């Protein structure tokens, strides 16, 4: 018994120091690992901080200084300065208009950088969305000031500018660059967008027909009620279109790449984003805020500019404002057409027109409804007829799925006719009729 107890005591005495030494070794190992992890975390934090100090100046240089068009950026602050010093609306309008051009172009560039991380379909949608940010901001400011006709005409001008001028310049430039080649695009996707544009024409035409035929049950009220109902239907249709484009029928919007797959793959390999996706999102927020600030001064100076330059408000709203607002789409569409990527070009130009007609215009009607303003879809007879003919012309141009420089030239010449028509057009609300 004694020996057994002694043996057990001996074994217990021998096990205690062994277990304590194992525990201390584990603690030391954990301490070493924690120190190692802390050193790695400190090294990573120092690398991130150093990397951020390098990335931020580089990002500022790429976005604000690298492009030549950025020499126009100081004109925006100059317009604000002239607004408070001189009060001359003509100069304030001019410098605000020109100062927004580089901002719109930079929004297009940053959106294009973001498209590297999202893919071509979502990239084209993002480009169209943020490209329309300028028009939407200008429209909200004008609507807030009760300038309903300016809102209607500027949005109509954006649709006309995208379908005729932007798409025409893209087709013309792409056709000149690729002179010996027939450029093709996805005809099915183009026809879907053409159908949506015709639906938008329907939504704008019926309130105008009701108004000018005096066939309303309640004069003025029925037209407004129909506009609000149609706007809600158009918003539902646009949401369904997004689901159709991005989820259920995504393969319908795949680019057509049969002949030059290798060349395009090589060019895609050479292209790389210059800024990260978080930098792109941050720059989009900054540029959108600055555009919203300048848009307020621009809208306030429209009437004064019309009197100073002896120019109709309709021409300013339909032609000048959309050209500035569509600077991003214009640059992007031409650039993609020169690279023989017409599917992205159509996604930018026609997609932007579809978004304005099926989302921005109904959205402004709903916002006016919330504000208690009589914003409706009655764009007057002249403007509605212009939109209807434009949609028909573009639909015929897109039906065969090919493009060339002559189609682009015809679209540009059609836009010149539209611009000349609005230069001699007097809005009925201005002459008292």
Steps between C-alpha positions, in 0.01 A plus 500: 500500500778731590684431184194545298423831666856605462487405140189694446641796687814481296302484178290793610807695602657431165188597304460841663822659380445351153154651465614839630789513255263412212263775605778757520626398157150540357468842659836603359394373158174694519685812612743462211215450257314804635815710473549370146140582407529845654817566307331386181195717576723798574689434177173474307365819656819685420488365145135603461571848637802539272299359210217745570741793504617388158155415359320820599730747315516262205119473488465880519750540216324242280148637550560876530820579310578231244224575246542812287133593538563568870636844410132601501449400865581849643210649301253349748631695803533804271127479418413493873729798558338697216156419639577681826720778360339610173159333488517480120294192422634459149860452614398290799302272270783474247774419753275259692411325175863465394611413854263203512648351179822363657304377803263304278794359304680401821185326626503298179868415547458391863196293406703336226767414757232350721377294204830307504384342826135445404505373139375653172122470558500648849772743387282635221210535743720682753635727228149589388381549859781727619513667160139604562581626849561849359160515329323363807665751734421791266140377471454473878632854550278638224199311635569636847489852352171427320659502151299205368550584132877514546487154657291359217705657223839414649404134545355488149820656370705235679309225320539672162868572561580142599311338214605738221820684593680252729407189303557680170850616598583149626381333178679760287830478688493122521414475130792726404749312720380158381436608141552158337292309754128480574451561870233282660315510828240295685181562305272330755608728785464808277144399407406460868622856568311626193182343636548672835556834326176456305323423828640825641368687193159347568512621861589853388263516204164423664507789753597740218222367274248530783606859560496619140180320399317630811362150559566483876222426744640758742712757318850510647432241771455194278820578315696522826342183642576309179861622513549381856343161429707456183815600689444225757444248218819615325702463821370143538591433137853633552550290814385195302742593224790508749406153624471382140839647409701404807345173616254304288631570146856600567625296202293719267735788577824313437718691253531364147865408456557261214761642267742681725496295819877467522568863429243615756633255757847638450373856533305406813816350648686822435227712663503519877322723752700799616314543830345253744126445526482675839681801356256501208201495737649784706569711193146442372363639826732805492434582134124457536491742796701759306270462197198553724652823635569641154160388374328726750679808364442383143124466544472838673672670204298342215242777461761773532718326241204479263453876526872577478575278199161563329449126483176306562475313829384197303828494303705534819305223673476253210837551330761668723430338837486140366822541300677589824325232700576235238873572486570177689288287267642680197862427590433141609286408198757633250787330683328160500399538134862568408593175681230315300290434812165614367299302753639716779446809281132413463480422869626851572309702236172313454509370857531857626202612290298205628592582859401865465169424328398206719651599834614863532189659347250287700716549810476880458121471464483305827733748673282788377197312630665476843593870489145594396613628159302428179785323322342287226584312182347761268816616322294706252424401142822620333731323745298176500494486118878558492560212742267267308675559166844468661417162656371374163815615317734337753293179508535467121875563527542220755279233348770326290761479778778676306646849496716712272613858468207594273243402763690712749506795261123476447436500875723806548323687218163409651616653829599820320146524361357450850734767643403751230131426563528577870700815429197647319244340732320709761352315792120548517521597867728791405272669247187468713320229299 
